């Protein structure tokens, strides 16, 4: 109750001070004639409400309505609060175990005694013979447990094996030795959990585990109750009190039977607990000696298809839709093969309505999320117009990366799965997963060439291709496409493995949406998809109500300018976001597809909403977006775009915040670093400084705005690639000065251990992240390459460079801009500065 909330633990001293304050208030109240019973009742009510709020928050955050469940109460005081807490969260049934008052201690006393020993194998299943290691492991577990056992106790050992795909992280456990074909069992379970198998990948025996167990004596069955009359045992001195003012009867739990109900208000006592049956509640004893409390009267009816959403159901569906996208993301991360997706989390998952409108996404990569809906709409429109009349079918999955079809840049491959309900000829929903592949071809390993001038130089273009038909992956067709063109993909096996992981994510989303329909009905789910989008639109309108007109121009290193004007119409509750004046598309690769401008606007306006709502299509409903054809943010098809996704998007966000006067520029770049050869390719975005706001400093060393990926752990980086991470530290003083200071960037040094091709695609090398309202700019970035042996230092420019073993590349990232003039005097600089 006294903690600050969130993930922070309560401060002990603050809690003690709060308790002392409450104690003094109680003394004052008692001295003023307020009875102790009234004070006690007040504290009981506070406790009830805090418990109810905790239950409601946890349940609704996960998308579950607590009213649909039974409340299990235990502990010495659990039964005293159960009815009140249940009423507050809408639960109508409470279960109290026959040992509820001492349930934790009773459970520990009845628990088995066990120990576990495990050893890592990490060898191909077909080539390893772990029999001797399994026996040694079982003996070690048995001996460890027997040292704790009493004479005559029986120790049982159980062996299990953990299997995974080579290059994967998800381990599935099976009894060992396995009776039957363990490979078939692994594939069956993998298909059940993730929707696919990969017959071409090696199965690894990851580990063996031995568990030794001494089983506890099982408790006898609860005695059946004799038919004893439920006559009350009256003890007025105990029954009276603020919490039970109307109680005049008390029952002993040991005297109760299941033959009749006990109407509240009433008190049921036992040696280890008391249970309060509130007015409107009924208690009865089961044959096993458990207590069931039930609320009388009819449960409130909630109309899922009404025009006005139920506030509780709206919050439940908000979080339920979000949790589906999160489940998709977890499936993708767990089954992916590449470091880029599994470790850096450079992917996004979302669910969409039947028209391709974004309903909810997990908190993944912002630049992905505002553009996937356009990809779905393009695919649906083209498939509907197909000359052969085939259209979309259940079990189909489509893929694309084409920038003119809702894509961002070519390494970002989007998979789209239409979700059909039984008997339907048109999809009811869509699930989509976008992942950044480590390589999709192009002139440099990693498919992020800093010097490309045509889209073909950035990799293989995938435009609305059928990846799976009727549930079967068209792998041969996909391999042929990835191997085509002037600059084919370099590691097609890894592409296929990651595509299969994206398929698993889409199938998980489809299954969860079907489960949601089974629970609430199709009409109800569609109604609340509409409600959550309308709710998001209303929150954006409330932001528009507070906006003032504004304009801003932000420059990139190539001389191009992002110009934006924001004009709110408070009467219509709409806002016009106009990019007229932005530079024409360029001959380099800083052109950003229209979907990126849309994603940037969606992201910025969503961040202005203080409440927790899903980022969805409704956020764009009150926004009129103007982006002239042929400008940097709406180039003609065929333009090179690889930097537009990662760099122009960042500067666009900074320009939008500048026009709003809300935030100084953050680092304004993703610092895209790639290296590799024909066998291995790696890509990362490097963190920097965040911009300061009117009343807060910018954060140091964070991924900002349109990127939300993380850096690969050094152990993984150095294990999978021939490099050493020599330096990774905060670049102190790189944030711009101001009343509120910009965040600092970082310094990151990589030593190569074999010859590779390296490249940096970045802006903010010639320009600096701007300050706002008198704040100073952050420091620009830089990079240098020191050659092994000679010590010659080179500046790394826009062209890729060949590196050799021992060469060290150091990247310094920008700091964020400051906000407000630095508050300094001649004698004392401000602490912010």
N, C-alpha and C positions, 0 to 999 in steps of 0.2 A: 504494500500500500504506500510505503513512504519512499520507494525507489523512484528514480527519474523516468523510468519506463524505457522502452526500446531494448537494445542489447546491452545497455550499461548496467553494471551491478550497482545496488544502492550504496551510498556513502555511509559507512558505519557511524561516523561522528554526526552527520546530518540526521540520520535516523534517531540517534540518541537525543539530539537536541529537539527533534520533533516530538518524541515521546515525552520529554520533560515538559514541553509546552502543553501537550494534551493533559498531562497530569495536573499542571497548574490550573488549566481550564476546568477540569473536573472538580478540583478543590473549590474554585470560585463558584461554580454552579451549585455544588452541594451547600456552600455557605449561603447562597441566595435562595435556598428553599426548593431547588429542583431535586426530585427524588433520585436515588441511585438506580432505581428500576428504570426510570425514563432515560437516564444516561446510558445504562446498559443496553436498553432497547435500541437507542440510536447507534451505538457501536455495532450491534448485531446487524442492523439494517445496512450499515456501511460495508461490513464484511460480506454480507449476502450479495450486494450489488457488485462488489469487486470480483467475487468468484463468478457471478453470472456474466460479467463483462469479459472475463478471461475465456470462459467457455464459448461465448458468442464470437469473440474475436478470432480464436483459433479455428473454430468450425467454419465460420463464414469466409475467412481468408483462404481456406482450402476448398471453398465452393460447396459446402454442405450446410443444410438447414438443420440446426440442432433440434427443431421441433419434430423431426422425423425419427428421432432416436430415443433410447432409454437412458436416463441418467443413473449411473452407478455411483452410489455414495458409500464411503467407508471412512474409517477413522473414528475416534471416540466422539467427535463433534459432528461428523458427517451427517448423521441422521437428524440432528437438530436444525440444520440449515437446508436440507434437501428440498423440502416443499417450496420454500421461499425462492431458492435459486432456480428451481424448475419453472416456477411461475414467471420469473423474470426473463427466461430465455424461451418460453413457450413449450417446454417439454411436459408431457402429460403422464409419464410413467417413470417411477423410480424403483430401482432394485437395491436392496440391502442384503448382502450375504449373511448367512447365519453367524459368521465370525467377523462381521463388518468392523467392529470396534478395534479388533487386533489383527486385521487381515494381513498387513505386511509382515508382522512377526510370525503369524501362523503360517504364512506362505514360506518364509525363510526356514522355519522349523521343519516343514514338509518337503523342502527342496532336495533334489539329488545332490550328492557330492561328486564333483567331476573335475577333470583337468584335461587340457588340450596341448598337444605337441604338434608342431608343423615344420615341414622342411620344403625348401624350394627345389624344384626339378628343372623347369624351363627347357625341356627337350621335346623334340617331335614325338608324338604319341606312338607312331609306328616303329620307332627305332629304340625306344627306351624299355628296359626291363627293371621296374622298380621293386621287385619282390623283396630283395634283401633289405632295402631301405625302409620298406613298409613294415617288415617284421621288427627291425631295430626301433622304429618310431613307436610301434605299438608297445614294445617292451619298456621303452623309456616312459611313456605315459602311464603304464600300469604300475611301474615301480614308484613313480612320483606320487601316485594316489595311495598306494598301499602303506606308505609311510604315515598317512593320516588316518588309516582305517583301523577299526577294532578287529580283534581276532574273530575269524569265522565269517567276516563280511565278504561278499562276492563282488569281484571287480570285473566289469564287462568292458571290452574295448570295441570301438567302432572305427573303421578306416573309411576315409573318403578321398576322392581325387578331384582337383580343380582343373578344368580344361578351358582353353580359350583359343581363338584363331591367332595365327602368327601375325604379329603387328597390332593385335587388338588388346584391349584392356579388360573387357568383360569376362569374368570367370564364372563358369557354371559348375556346380558341385554334384558328384555322383558317388554312390557307395563303391568301395574298392575292396577286393576285385569285383568287377561288374559282371552280373549274370546276363550274358547276351552281348550284342555288338555295341560297345560304348560309343563308337563314332556315330552310329545311327541314333543312339539316345541323345547325344550332344546336338546333332542336327535337328532332331525333332523338338527338343526344348528351345533351341535357338530360334527356330522358325515360329514356335508358339509365342515366344516373348518379343521377338523383334521383326517378325514377318518375312524373313529371308534366310537363306543359307548360301554359302560360297564353297562349292565343291572343289574349286581350284586352290583354295588356301589351306595351308598346313595347319593341322590341329596340334596345339602344344599342350603337353601335360605340365601345367604351371606349378602345382604343388601337391604334396600329400599331407593329410591331416589325420592324426589319431586322437580319439577322445576316449578317455577311461572314465567309467561311471560306476558309482555305488548307489544303487537305487534306494531311495528312502522308503520306509514303510508307508504304504498307502493308507489314507484315513478310512475308517469304516464308514459305511453309508449312514447318512443322517437318520436318526430314529424317527419313525412315523409317529405323529402326534395322536395321543388319545383324545377322545371326544370329551373335552372339559368345557363347561359353560364359560363363556366370556363375561364373567361378572367382574365389574371393576373393583379394584382395591383402592379405596379412597384414602388419600393423604393430603388434605387441603393445604398444609403448610408447605409442601413441596410443589403442589400443583399451581398455586397462585404465583403470579409474577407478571412482569411487563410483557414477556415474550408469549405468554399463554394466559391472558387475562380471563378467558372464558372456560378454561379447563377445570373440570371438577371430578375427573376420573383418571385413574392411572392403571395400566395393565402391566403385568409382568410378562415378558416375552416367553418365558418357559411355560406359561399357562395357556398360550394361545393355540388355537386349532385353525384348520382351514374351513371350518363349517359355516362361519359367518364373517361378515365384514365389520370393521370398526370405523365408524364415521368420525371425522375430525370435527371440532378440535379434540385431540386426545394425546396422551403421552404413553409411550411404551418404553419400559425400563428393562435393563439387563445389567449383568455384572460389569461389562466393559464399555457400555454406551447407552445413550438415550436417543429415542426417535420421536420427533415431534410431528404429529399428523395434523396439519393445519385445516382450518375450515374449508370445506369444498373438496377435501381429499378423503380417500378411503384406503384403509390398510387391510391386507389379508395375508395369511401365512400359507406358504406352499408346502407340499408334502416333504420337501427336503429341508424345511426349516428356514427358508429365506423369506424376507418380507417384500411384498409388492405394494407400492403406494400408487394410486391412480387418481387422476384429476377428474372430477365429475363434470357434467355438461358437455356440450358439443364443441369440438375444435373449430376455430375460426376457418371459414372457407376463403381460399385465395384463388382469384380468377386470373389464370395465367394469360388469357387472351384479351383482357380488358385494355381499353385505351390508355388508362392511367396505371403505371407500374406500381406494384407493391414495393415499398422502400426496402423491406428486408429481402424479398426475392431479387430485387434489382442488384443489391450488394452481393447476394449469393451468386447470381449469374455472372456478374462482373468477374468475380474471383474464380468461378467454375470455368468460364471461357479462358481466363488467363492460365489456369492450372493445366488445361488441355495443351496449350501452346508450350508450357514448361515441360510437360511430359514428353512432348515431341522433341524438344531440345535435349532432354536427358537421354532419350533413345538414340538420337543422332550422335551425341558426344560419346556415349558408351560403345558404339559399334563402329565409329569411324577409324580409318587406318592412318590418316596423316596427322602429323604434329599440328599442322595449321588448324585443323578442325577440333581434334581431341584435346589439345593442350592450350592453344591460343583462343579457342572458342570463337573463331571467326565464322559464325553462322547465325542464321535467324530462322525461327519457325513461327507460323501464325495460322489462324483459321479465318475463313471468309464466308460470307453468305452466298446465296445462289447466283448473285450478280457480280461476284468478285469484290464486294465491299469488305474492307478489313473490319473484323469484329474484335479480335484480341490478338495480341502478340506477347510472347515472353520478352523480358527485358534484355534483348540481344543487341544487334547492331542497328543503330537508328537510320543509317543511310540505306539499309536494306528495306526497312519496314514500310516506309512511305511509298515504295515503288512496286512491291510485289503485287498489289491489287491491280495495277495496270497490266502486268504480265498475265494475270488470270483473265482479265477482260479481253486482251488480245487473243489469247489461245482459244477462249470460248467462242469469240466471234468468228475466228477463222475455221474452227472445227465445225461450227454450225453451218458454214457456207460451203463445206467440202462438196465437190462435184459428185463423188461416189455415194454421198448420202450417209456415210458411216456415222459421222458425228462422234460424240463422246459415249464411252461405254464403261460399265462397271469393271474395275480392274485395270483400267488404262492409267498410265502416268506419263506426263509430258515434261520435256526439259527445254530450257532456253537460257541463253546469256546475251541475246542480241540487244544492244543498247536502244535500238529504235522500237523495241517491243516490251518496254518496261524494265529492261536490264540496266545494270549500272556500269560494270566493265566486264571483260570477258572471263576473268578467273571466277567471278561470282556466277555459279550455275544454279538456276532455280528449278526445282522439281514441283510439279503441280498435280495433285491427285483429286479428281472429282469424287465426291462422296454420294453414292446412290443409296437410297432406302429401298427396301424390298418392294418389287413391283413397279418402281418408278422408271420412266424412260429419260428423265432429265435429272441432273445432279441437284441435290438439295443444298449442299455445302461444298466448299473446297478446303483442302489442307495443302499447305505449301512449305517447302524448306529450301532455303538458299544457303549455299556453302561456298566459301572461298577456297578453290582448289589450289594446291601448291604449284601446279603448272598446267596450263592449257595450250602450250605452244608459244609461238612468238619468237622474236629475235633474241631474247635473253632468257636464261633459266629463271623460272618464277613468274614469267608472263607479266612483268611490270616494267617494261622498257621505258627509261626516261626520255629516249630520243625518238620514239615512234611518231610517224606523220600520217600513217594510214591504218585503218582498223585491222587489216590483215596482218600487220606486223605485230599485233598484240596477242594473236592466238587464233584458235579454231572458233568459228562462229556457229552457234547452235540456235536455230530459229524454229521453235515450235515443233520439236521432233518427238516422235513416239518412243519412249524409253521402255515401257512395259505395256503389253497387250493381254487383256484378260488375265492379269496376274502373273504373266510370264515375262521376264526381262529379255529384251531383244539385244543380248550382249554382243553378238557378232556384228550386228548393224552399227551399234555404238562404237565398237572398236574400230570399225572401218572409217567412220566419220572422224574420230579423234586422230586417226593416222593420216588424214587427208590434208590437202592444202599445201601452200608453200612453207608454212612453219608449223608442223604437226606437234601434238602433245608429246612430251618426253618420257612420261612414266604412266602409260595407259593403265597398267595394273592397279596403280594407286587411285587413279581416277575412278575406275570401276568399283573398287572397294568403297570409296567415299560415296559414290552414287547409290550403292546398295544400302549404306547407312542412312542416306537421305530418304530412300524408299521406306526403310523401317520407320523413320520419323513420320512420314506422311500416312502410313498405314496405322500407326498408333493414334494419330489425330483422327482419322476416319472412324476407328473403333470407339474412341472416346465420345465422339459426336453421336454415333449410333446409340451408345449407352445412355447419353443424355436424353435423346429422343425417347428411348424406352422408358425412362423415368418420368419425364414431364410431358411427353407428346410432342409431335412435330409442330403443331400450331403454337404451343407454349414456347418452345425453343425459338421459333421464328419471331414470335412476338417480343421475346426478351433480347434477341439479337437487335431488333429494331429499337427497343427501349434503351439498351446500353449505348447505341450510337446516338440516339436523341439526347440522352443524358450528357454524353461528351459534347455534343453541339451546344447544349445549354451552358455548360461550364465555359466553353470558349466565348459564348456571347457575354457572359459575366466579365470575362477579361476585356472584351471589346468595350464594355461600358466604362472602363477606367482608362482607356488609351487616349493619347494625344497624337496628332499627326506628326510624322517625322520622316527624315530622309537621310541617306548615308551613302558614301562611296568608299569602297575598299579595294586596294590594289594587290595584284599578284606579282611575283617576281618577273614574269614575262611582259609586264607592262599593261596587261589587260585589267579592266576595272569591272567590279560588280557594283552596279547602281541599283538602289531600291528605295521606293517611297511607300510609306504605310499611311493610308487614309481611312480612319474609322468613321462609320456612319452610325452614331449612337441611336438615332431615331429608328433606323431599320435594323439595328443591332447586327451590322455586317462590317467587314473590313476589306479594303482593297489593298493587295500587296502587288506592287507594280515594279517590274524589273526593267522598264523602258530606260534606255541610257546605258545599259550594260554593253560592253565591247562586243563587236561581231565575233563569230567563231574564228578561231585562230588556226594557223597551219601546223601547230604542234599538238600535243595530246591533252591540253587542259580544257577541252570542250566537255561539258557535262550534259548528259541526256536530260530531257525535260523531267523525267521521273525523279532526278536528283534534286532539282529545284523544289519540286513538290514535297519530297522527303524532308528537306531542310526547313521549309515553312511549317510542315506538320510537327516536326520536332520542336521548333522554337515555341510555337503557340502552346503545345502540350506542356512545356516546362513552365509556362506562365500560370498554369492551373495548380493551385496549392493542394487540392484534394487528390486522393489516390483513385484514378480512373484508368481503364485501359486506353492505350493509344490506339484509336480506331478511326474508321472512315468519317464518323460524326464530327471529329475535330476539324475537318476541312469544310463542312457544310456551310458555315457562315463566312467563309473566306473566298474572295474573288481573286484568282491568281492570274496575273498578266505577265507573259514571258514572250517577247517578240520572236518570231520565227527567224532562224539564222543567226541569233546571237549566241554568246558563249554558253548560255544556259538552255539553249534549244537549237542545237546544231542540225545541219542536214545529215541524213543517213550516210554512213561511210566515213565520217570524221573520226579521227583518233580520239579516244576518250579515257584512256587508262588513268590519267591524272585528274580528270574531271571528277571522277567518283571520290577520290581520296583527298585531293587538294582543293579543287574549286569548291567542293561541298563545304569544307571547313571555313573558307573565306566567306562563302555565302551566309553561313550561320553567323559569323562575326558581324557582317554587314547588317543583318536583320536585327541583332541585339543592339548595334550602334544606332540604327534608326529608331528603335524603341527607347534608347537611353538607359537600357537595363543592365548592360554588362560590357566591360572592356573586352578587347580581343583576347582570346586564349591563344595558344601557340599557333593556331591557324594552319596546321599541317599535320599529317600523320607520320611524317618521317619514314617513308616506306623503304625498307632495307631488304634487298634480295641478294642471295648468292647461290651458286650451285654449278653443276655440270650435267652431263647427259644422264647420270644415274641418280643424283640427289639434288633436290631443289628446296630452298627454304625462303620464307617470307615472314617479316614481322613489321608491325607498326610500333614506334617507340614513343613513350609518353613524354610530356613536357609540362609547361606551366599553364594553369587556368587563369582566366581573366578575373579581376576584382569587380565587385559590385558596390552599390551605394553604402552598404553597411557590413561588408564582409571582405576579407582578404581572399585572393585566389589560392587554390590548393597547389602544392608542389608535386611534381612528378606523377601526374595522372594522365590517363587517356581522356581526351576531351571531346565533347560534342558528338560528331558523327561516327566516331569509332568507339567501340565499347569492348574491344578484345583485350586480352591480357598478354603479357610477355611470357614466352616459354621459360619454364624453370631451368636454371643453369645446368642441373644434372641431366635433364632430358636433352637440352641443346647440345651439350658436350658429348653425350652418349651416342646420339643419332647422327651427328655431323662432325666433320673434321675441323673443329674450331675450339678455342678456349675463350671464355669470357674473362677478360683481365680486369676491367673496371666497369662499375655501374654505380654511380653516385649522383647526388643532387648537385646541380650547377648553381652554387650559392651566388646570390646577387644578380641573377639573370632576370628576375621579375621586375616589372616597372614600378618605380616609386609612386606613391600617392597617399592620400588620406587612408585609403585601403590599398594594400600592396598587391601586385600581381604575383602569381605563383612562380616558383623557380622551375627551370627545365632540368635536364639530366645530362650526364656525360657517360657514354657507353663505348667501351673499347673491345674489339674482337680480334684475336690472333688466329690466323689461318694456319692449318697444319697440312694442307695439300693445295695444289693449284685449283683455282676456281675462277668463275666470272662473278664480279660483285657490281651492284648498282644501287644508287640512292635516287629515289623519286620524291622530291620535296620542294616546297616553297618556303617563304620566310627566311631565305638566305640573303637576299638583297633588300627586302622590305622587313619592317619590324611590326610585331603585334601592337596595335594602337592602344593608347590609353584613352580614357573617357572623362569628361567633365573636369579637365585640368590634370588628370593623371598622366604619368609618363609612360612611354612605350616600353615594352619588354625587349630584351636583347635578342637579336636575330640568331639563327642557327649557323653551324659550320661543320665541316668534316675535313679530316686529313688522313692521308695514308702514308705510313712510314715503312719504307722498304727494308727487308731484313738484310743484314750485312752492311749495306752501304749507309743506312741511316738517312737516306734521302727522303725528304718529306714532300708529298704532293697534295695539292688541293683536289678534292674529288668534285668534278663538275657534273654536267647532265649526261655525259656519255658513260656507258659501262666500262669497267676496267678489269684487266686480268690481274689476279693476285697469285702470289706464290707462297709456299710454306715459309712461315716466320713473319710474313707481312702483318702489320697491325693497322686496323682501320678504327679511327676514333670519330664518333658522331656526337656533337653537342646540340641539344635541342633548345628551341626558343623558350623564353619566359613569357608569362602573361602580362597584359597591360595593367597599369594601375588605374584607380578610380578616385577622382577628386584631387585637388592640388595638395602636394606634400605639405603637412603642417609643421614647418620648421621655423626655428628662431635662430638668431645669431649664436646663441650660447648653447642651445639644447635641441638636437634633432628629434623629430617625432619618432616614437617607438615603431610606428607603422612603416617608417622609411628606412 
